[in-house]
């Protein structure tokens, strides 16, 4: 008998299982299983049924071929059935992730399940409102998944999964020994109370990768009898179109989208060396099963972890156990292979989609795309209603009076109900109304002080930056210091800054009003200004700065101007003006009202009236 096992890939699977077992045990499990398939042929290239074949209690259990509840790893089939069996759903269509009654979840008690509640909850006990199918699947949201199954039909969804490759079925049972079959209900949409085989799960996902085509799965390449006569030899078969190509492509595209994935930055596995990996996790409600499944155009694989009797609840996050195993195998298997990703079917439509601004998952990236993909048979007969909104670019929520001007952006967006096929929510279901929760009116803004140094023919412009309430820089918005003259940014005058300190613009020649602006990580800003009059080495007083303020006064200092016999210092606030008391190269300006003041120092006793100005709020 010649099997389909690829020995290097089999060795890789065994190594990854053993390497990950310590973490499984730390979280309360003691067994892991894994199966992998060559997508192009349906051949099983690696299989690990357990962790220790010699264990007398459970070592010979092949968990890769036993019935196991898939948890959320079943959800790709929910959305495949929904898209395949309707004409009003695509990746950008809306289902509402809101609390309310659904079949099997009467929601008469809104407490959490462990406190006796009977509503359907997500893993994070949040309801982000209208979400697209892309973000519902990537975020592993329970409410939209159950709705998807109910809209497509429970039986139709299970039939779709079985046609894709669950040859032994996706079944529910009336007894703990799994001997008496019973009807499946809506909870089967999230892999709760329903069972499948891991190796067949891998094969069904492989069918999605094949563009919806289910070819026979095989473990055997050839069988010869005792007389060396070949009694069986594998041949690739054409297979059957289980779901249409458009459906499969959309599922593949959504599952391989790192922005829609709830995985945090740094742990997103969907992109590697040019490959796109479709990935889905799974955790049963009782935390007795942890899954990670996924596929490329070349390989499909799944990892399951648990306790050998499935009687023990595991602790912590399942991905901490499953991801190292799954990711280690996928990367090893694809190493040195030329990347090949899914080709978009000719009939796929790219159309306007609902834009999500409410944060959906832990690591999802919003806003969601303004355009998304839909199947060729998609029809949307709803009248689209658009409205202008001012949003905060930092939180991606509605702007408030506390949102700084730089963070405000006016957008025209279509209401969620225009994209909704959700039969469980009124057509006028509320769009998100969440407001900017990053900016507070009490926040301290970043500060900057400008010092102009005369270097005898040119000037160095020095910005001294201080931090406000928020960090100066973030991954999304880098801290920035900008030097400008008379409102125009100087060439090379933009600098990134991560922490408080000084930034210097060297060798400025010319004249005008110099302004330096600091912009922090949430788009608050602060600025300071000074004036260089005329040109050359004798054109301006250097080093003018406000060194201290009180609610009614300001203290200034500057560098001595060569040949000056004295200095005149004054201030201006709107139409009001005044003079300041001068002592050497310092001045005190008193009896000031609140507001923006321009302070000017002018050297006397020299030609050209060299001066400098600086602005400061009092």
WOJORA-V973308 format. One record per residue. RES is the residue in one letter. PHI is phi as a letter, one per 30 degrees, with the letter a starting at -180 (* if undefined). PSI is psi in radians with two decimals (* if undefined). OMEGA is omega as a letter, one per 40 degrees, with the letter a starting at -180 (999 if undefined). Layout:
res = (RES,RES)
phi = (PHI,PHI)
psi = (PSI,PSI)
omega = (OMEGA,OMEGA)
This chain:
res = (X,X,X,X,X,X,X,X,X,X,X,X,X,X,X,X,X,X,X,X,X,X,X,X,X,X,X,X,X,X,X,X,X,X,X,X,X,X,X,X,X,X,X,X,X,X,X,X,X,X,X,X,X,X,X,X,X,X,X,X,X,X,X,X,X,X,X,X,X,X,X,X,X,X,X,X,X,X,X,X,X,X,X,X,X,X,X,X,X,X,X,X,X,X,X,X,X,X,X,X,X,X,X,X,X,X,X,X,X,X,X,X,X,X,X,X,X,X,X,X,X,X,X,X,X,X,X,X,X,X,X,X,X,X,X,X,X,X,X,X,X,X,X,X,X,X,X,X,X,X,X,X,X,X,X,X,X,X,X,X,X,X,X,X,X,X,X,X,X,X,X,X,X,X,X,X,X,X,X,X,X,X,X,X,X,X,X,X,X,X,X,X,X,X,X,X,X,X,X,X,X,X,X,X,X,X,X,X,X,X,X,X,X,X,X,X,X,X,X,X,X,X,X,X,X,X,X,X,X,X,X,X,X,X,X,X,X,X,X,X,X,X,X,X,X,X,X,X,X,X,X,X,X,X,X,X,X,X,X,X,X,X,X,X,X,X,X,X,X,X,X,X,X,X,X,X,X,X,X,X,X,X,X,X,X,X,X,X,X,X,X,X,X,X,X,X,X,X,X,X,X,X,X,X,X,X,X,X,X,X,X,X,X,X,X,X,X,X,X,X,X,X,X,X,X,X,X,X,X,X,X,X,X,X,X,X,X,X,X,X,X,X,X,X,X,X,X,X,X,X,X,X,X,X,X,X,X,X,X,X,X,X,X,X,X,X,X,X,X,X,X,X,X,X,X,X,X,X,X,X,X,X,X,X,X,X,X,X,X,X,X,X,X,X,X,X,X,X,X,X,X,X,X,X,X,X,X,X,X,X,X,X,X,X,X,X,X,X,X,X,X,X,X,X,X,X,X,X,X,X,X,X,X,X,X,X,X,X,X,X,X,X,X,X,X,X,X,X,X,X,X,X,X,X,X,X,X,X,X,X,X,X,X,X,X,X,X,X,X,X,X,X,X,X,X,X,X,X,X,X,X,X,X,X,X,X,X,X,X,X,X,X,X,X,X,X,X,X,X,X,X,X,X,X,X,X,X,X,X,X,X,X,X,X,X,X,X,X,X,X,X,X,X,X,X,X,X,X,X,X,X,X,X,X,X,X,X,X,X,X,X,X,X,X,X,X,X,X,X,X,X,X,X,X,X,X,X,X,X,X,X,X,X,X,X,X,X,X,X,X,X,X,X,X,X,X,X,X,X,X,X,X,X,X,X,X,X,X,X,X,X,X,X,X,X,X,X,X,X,X,X,X,X,X,X,X,X,X,X,X,X,X,X,X,X,X,X,X)
phi = (*,c,d,d,e,c,d,d,d,d,d,d,d,d,d,d,d,d,d,c,d,e,d,e,d,d,c,j,c,b,b,b,b,a,b,b,b,d,e,d,c,i,d,d,c,a,a,b,d,a,c,a,d,d,d,d,d,b,d,c,d,c,d,d,b,c,d,b,d,d,h,d,d,d,e,e,d,e,d,d,d,d,d,d,c,b,b,b,b,b,d,c,d,c,b,d,c,b,d,l,d,b,e,i,b,d,h,d,b,d,d,d,e,d,c,j,d,b,c,d,c,c,e,c,h,c,b,d,i,d,b,d,e,e,d,d,d,d,d,h,d,d,d,d,d,d,d,e,d,d,d,d,j,d,d,d,d,d,d,d,d,d,d,d,l,d,d,d,j,b,b,c,b,c,b,d,d,h,c,c,d,b,d,c,c,d,d,d,d,c,i,c,i,b,b,b,c,d,d,d,e,e,d,d,d,d,d,d,d,d,i,j,c,c,c,d,d,b,c,c,c,a,b,c,d,d,c,i,c,d,c,a,b,d,b,d,c,d,i,b,d,d,b,d,e,d,e,d,d,d,d,e,d,d,d,c,c,d,d,d,d,d,d,d,e,j,b,d,c,d,b,a,h,i,d,c,c,d,b,b,c,a,b,d,e,d,i,c,b,b,b,b,b,l,a,b,d,c,b,b,a,b,b,b,b,a,c,d,c,h,c,b,d,c,c,i,d,d,d,d,c,d,d,e,d,d,d,d,d,d,d,d,d,c,d,i,c,d,d,b,c,d,c,d,d,d,d,e,c,c,b,e,b,d,c,d,c,d,d,c,c,e,c,d,c,c,d,d,d,d,b,b,c,b,d,d,c,d,b,b,c,d,d,d,c,c,b,d,b,c,c,c,d,d,d,i,b,d,d,b,d,d,d,d,e,d,d,d,b,d,b,c,b,c,d,e,d,d,c,d,c,d,d,c,b,e,e,c,e,d,d,d,b,d,c,e,c,c,c,c,d,d,d,d,d,d,b,b,b,c,b,c,c,d,c,i,j,a,b,c,c,c,c,c,c,b,c,c,d,c,e,d,b,b,d,d,b,d,d,b,c,b,c,b,b,h,i,c,d,d,e,i,c,c,b,d,b,c,a,e,l,c,b,b,c,c,i,d,b,k,b,k,d,c,b,c,b,c,b,c,d,c,i,d,b,b,b,b,b,a,c,c,c,i,a,i,d,c,c,a,d,c,i,d,a,d,c,a,b,b,e,b,b,b,c,c,b,a,d,d,c,e,i,d,c,l,b,c,b,b,b,b,b,i,d,d,b,a,c,b,d,c,b,i,c,b,b,c,c,c,h,d,d,d,k,d,c,c,c,b,c,b,d,c,i,b,d,i,h,d,b,a,b,b,c,a,d,c)
psi = (2.20,2.06,3.02,-0.06,2.31,1.92,-0.70,-0.67,-0.58,-0.77,-0.73,-0.74,-0.79,-0.69,-0.73,-0.68,-0.82,-0.67,-0.55,-0.14,-0.61,-0.74,-0.66,-0.78,-0.64,-0.51,0.19,-0.03,3.08,0.12,2.63,2.62,2.76,2.47,2.55,2.54,2.51,1.97,-0.65,-0.50,-0.33,0.14,2.32,2.03,-0.30,2.56,2.15,1.92,-0.26,-2.91,-0.30,1.70,-0.46,-0.12,2.15,-0.36,-0.78,0.14,-0.49,0.14,2.20,1.58,-0.32,-0.26,0.19,2.85,2.23,2.53,2.27,-0.15,-2.57,-0.16,-0.15,-0.31,-0.54,-0.58,-0.56,-0.85,-0.52,-0.76,-0.68,-0.87,-0.71,-0.58,0.22,3.01,0.25,0.48,2.40,-3.01,-0.50,0.12,2.81,2.36,2.50,2.14,1.39,2.77,2.37,2.99,2.42,2.85,2.16,-0.16,1.44,-0.43,0.71,-0.30,1.93,0.16,2.84,2.70,-0.71,-0.22,0.28,0.07,2.75,0.44,2.79,2.15,2.80,2.98,-0.48,0.08,0.57,2.79,1.68,0.00,-2.55,2.24,2.59,2.81,-0.65,-0.84,-0.44,-0.77,-0.81,-0.55,-0.02,0.84,2.32,-0.78,-0.88,-0.60,-0.76,-0.72,-0.70,-0.79,-0.74,-0.64,-0.78,-0.50,2.33,-0.88,-0.70,-0.65,-0.80,-0.70,-0.71,-0.80,-0.70,-0.66,-0.56,-0.42,0.00,1.30,-0.65,0.00,2.90,1.80,2.64,2.71,2.68,-0.16,2.78,-0.38,-0.02,0.79,-0.36,1.89,2.57,2.85,2.57,2.55,-2.98,-0.47,-0.34,-0.30,-0.48,0.38,0.48,2.02,0.15,2.69,2.58,3.08,2.41,-0.80,-0.61,-0.56,-0.79,-0.74,-0.71,-0.68,-0.64,-0.58,-0.64,-0.74,-0.56,0.25,0.45,0.10,2.20,1.94,2.77,2.40,2.49,2.58,-0.20,2.31,-0.68,2.51,2.17,2.50,-3.03,-0.38,0.29,0.44,2.27,2.06,-0.28,2.40,2.24,2.41,2.41,2.32,2.79,-0.68,3.14,2.51,1.72,-0.73,2.77,2.72,-0.67,-0.76,-0.87,-0.76,-0.74,-0.74,-0.79,-0.75,-0.71,-0.75,-0.40,0.22,1.88,-0.49,-0.61,-0.36,2.48,-0.12,2.43,2.78,2.42,-0.29,0.09,2.11,0.13,-0.27,2.26,2.09,0.67,-0.16,2.56,2.16,2.08,2.33,2.42,2.35,3.02,2.40,2.21,2.72,-0.51,0.08,0.50,-0.11,2.30,2.35,2.64,2.17,2.77,3.10,2.82,-2.91,-0.22,-0.83,2.59,2.46,2.74,2.51,2.37,2.43,2.62,-2.96,2.54,-0.45,-0.04,0.55,0.00,2.25,2.31,2.81,2.90,-2.91,2.22,-0.59,-0.44,-0.41,-0.77,-0.62,-0.79,-0.66,-0.91,-0.85,-0.67,-0.72,-0.80,-0.76,-0.71,-0.70,-0.56,-0.07,2.31,0.14,2.54,2.16,2.43,2.10,3.01,2.41,2.35,2.22,2.61,-0.53,-0.15,2.35,2.43,2.02,2.88,2.50,2.82,2.36,2.04,2.27,-0.36,2.41,2.24,-1.01,3.03,-0.84,0.21,2.68,2.04,2.75,2.73,2.92,2.49,-0.32,2.53,-3.13,2.52,2.68,2.83,-0.45,0.13,2.38,2.32,1.84,0.01,2.48,2.20,2.26,2.08,2.65,2.60,2.38,2.63,2.05,2.82,2.11,-0.33,-0.90,-0.25,0.54,3.09,2.37,2.66,-3.10,-0.36,-0.16,2.19,2.68,-0.68,-0.45,-0.14,2.44,2.25,2.23,2.69,2.04,2.65,2.43,2.55,-0.63,-0.40,-0.36,0.06,2.39,0.35,1.92,-0.10,-0.04,2.41,2.52,-0.39,0.41,2.42,2.40,2.96,2.38,0.29,2.43,2.77,2.03,0.25,-0.79,2.33,2.52,-0.35,-0.03,2.45,2.38,2.78,2.69,2.75,2.46,2.26,2.27,2.23,2.03,2.19,2.03,0.34,1.18,-0.37,3.01,2.53,2.27,2.04,2.15,2.15,2.01,2.38,2.67,2.54,-2.56,-0.68,2.76,2.67,-0.51,2.67,3.01,-0.62,-0.78,1.93,2.44,2.39,2.42,2.25,2.22,2.36,2.79,2.18,0.68,-0.05,2.22,2.33,2.57,2.21,0.37,0.16,2.22,2.42,2.49,2.36,-0.36,2.87,2.62,-2.77,2.56,2.33,2.30,2.05,2.69,0.75,2.31,2.37,-2.83,2.95,-3.05,2.04,2.24,2.35,2.35,2.35,2.38,2.22,-2.95,-0.29,0.30,0.36,2.68,2.88,2.70,2.86,2.65,2.76,2.80,2.35,2.07,2.48,-2.52,2.91,-2.97,-0.33,0.39,-0.30,2.64,2.35,2.80,0.22,2.26,2.68,2.04,-0.13,2.59,2.69,3.08,-0.31,0.16,2.89,2.47,2.27,2.68,2.77,3.01,2.53,2.36,2.25,2.18,-0.11,2.41,-0.18,-3.06,2.52,2.21,2.29,3.01,2.78,2.32,1.80,-2.17,-0.11,2.50,2.88,2.96,2.85,2.74,2.18,2.41,1.81,-2.13,0.59,2.73,2.61,2.19,2.10,3.01,0.75,2.49,2.92,2.56,-3.11,2.15,2.51,2.05,2.31,2.31,2.31,2.24,2.43,2.79,0.06,2.77,2.71,-0.08,1.02,2.44,3.05,2.67,2.68,2.47,2.51,2.39,2.36,*)
omega = (i,a,i,a,i,a,i,i,i,i,i,i,a,i,a,i,a,i,a,a,a,i,i,a,i,a,i,i,i,a,i,i,a,i,a,a,i,a,a,a,a,a,i,a,i,a,i,a,a,a,a,a,a,i,a,a,a,a,a,i,i,a,i,a,i,i,a,i,a,a,a,i,i,a,i,i,i,a,i,i,a,a,a,a,i,i,a,i,i,a,a,i,a,i,a,i,a,a,i,a,i,a,a,a,a,i,i,i,a,i,i,a,a,i,i,i,a,i,i,a,i,a,a,i,i,i,a,i,a,i,i,i,a,a,i,i,i,i,i,a,a,a,i,a,i,i,i,i,a,i,i,a,a,a,a,i,i,i,i,i,a,i,i,i,i,a,a,i,i,a,i,a,a,a,a,i,i,i,a,a,a,i,i,a,a,a,i,i,a,i,a,i,i,a,i,i,a,a,i,i,i,a,i,i,i,i,i,i,i,a,i,a,i,i,a,i,a,i,a,i,a,i,i,i,a,i,a,i,a,i,i,i,a,i,a,i,a,a,a,i,a,i,a,a,i,a,a,a,a,i,i,a,a,a,a,a,a,a,i,a,i,i,a,i,a,i,a,a,a,i,i,i,i,i,i,i,i,a,i,i,i,i,i,a,a,i,i,a,i,a,i,a,i,a,i,i,a,a,i,a,i,i,i,i,i,i,a,i,a,a,a,i,i,a,i,a,a,a,i,i,a,a,a,a,a,a,i,i,a,a,i,a,a,a,i,i,i,a,i,a,a,i,a,i,a,a,a,i,i,a,i,a,i,a,i,i,i,i,a,a,a,a,a,a,i,e,i,a,i,i,a,a,a,a,a,a,a,i,i,a,a,i,a,a,a,i,i,i,i,a,i,a,a,a,a,i,a,i,i,i,a,i,a,a,a,a,a,i,i,i,i,a,i,a,a,a,i,a,a,i,a,a,a,a,i,a,i,a,a,i,i,i,a,a,i,i,i,a,i,a,a,a,i,a,i,a,i,i,a,i,i,a,i,a,i,a,i,a,i,a,a,i,i,a,i,a,i,a,a,i,i,a,i,i,a,a,a,i,a,i,a,i,i,i,a,i,a,a,i,i,a,a,i,a,i,i,a,a,i,a,a,i,a,i,a,i,i,i,a,a,i,i,i,i,i,a,i,i,a,a,i,i,i,i,i,a,i,a,i,a,i,a,i,a,i,a,a,a,a,i,a,i,a,i,i,a,i,i,i,i,a,a,i,i,a,i,a,i,i,i,a,i,a,i,i,a,i,a,i,i,i,i,a,i,a,i,i,i,a,i,a,i,a,i,i,i,i,i,a,i,a,i,i,i,a,i,i,i,a,i,a,i,i,i,i,a,i,a,i,a,i,i,i,i,i,i,i,999)
